[in-house]
Amino acid sequence: EDQVTQSPEALRLQEGESSSLNCSYTVSGLRGLFWYRQDPGKGPEFLFTLYSAGEEKEKERLKATLTKKESFLHITAPKPEDSATYLCVLRRSNDYKLSFGAGTTVTVRA
Amino acid sequence: DAGVTQSPTHLIKTRGQHVTLRCSPISGHKSVSWYQQVLGQGPQFIFQYYEKEERGRGNFPDRFSARQFPNYSSELNVNALLLGDSALYLCASSGTSNEQFFGPGTRLTVL
């Protein structure tokens, strides 16, 4: 069975204090690993897709990386508007559903 | 371009009632998936439809059903509501790429 484990559960940062979120996964055949951002009571917002180990993607203050067993989301010099729950999601080959981690809730204080 | 739309935004029902949730995908997307998100957890897969055919089903009871229409919009139906069905119900659409794009969700409260 696919497993997606995110850590930490919650992260409190001062504005400008960089940090990383971890996602460890087990899957038999990875079709893609995705990162989404979710604000309270809203639907998840797509951020990145990673397909193979060594791949990196960047968007503004966010950078996602992938190894064979983990993915990291690095937040550089965060701002209060980066406060959200970040979800790590995977899709197995020959399957259509997405499997979600429980998320890391990031709070950035001004 | 409009994103995924869902209706209604909020819904309050009592135990034993039936509910229908609606979703319109992004224009050009032919696949719609439904997810249930209980507070504090990640979304759980319920169904995926492609070209009006069910392509996948998660571990949910038969009280949950769905269908997709010729214009690719979709309905999720839940019968005999239980308190545990209270959740945010998310619809996602996808085209030819691997990514799924989510709507704002429908918040269902069962009393």
Interface residues (C-beta under 8 A of the other chain):
Chain A: V4 R31 G32 F34 Y36 G41 K42 G43 P44 E45 F46 T49 L87 V89 R91 D95 Y96 K97 L98 S99 F100 G101 A102 G103
Chain B: V4 S31 S33 Y35 G40 Q41 G42 P43 Q44 F45 Q48 Y50 R55 G56 G58 L88 L90 A92 N98 E99 Q100 F101 F102 G103 P104 G105 R107
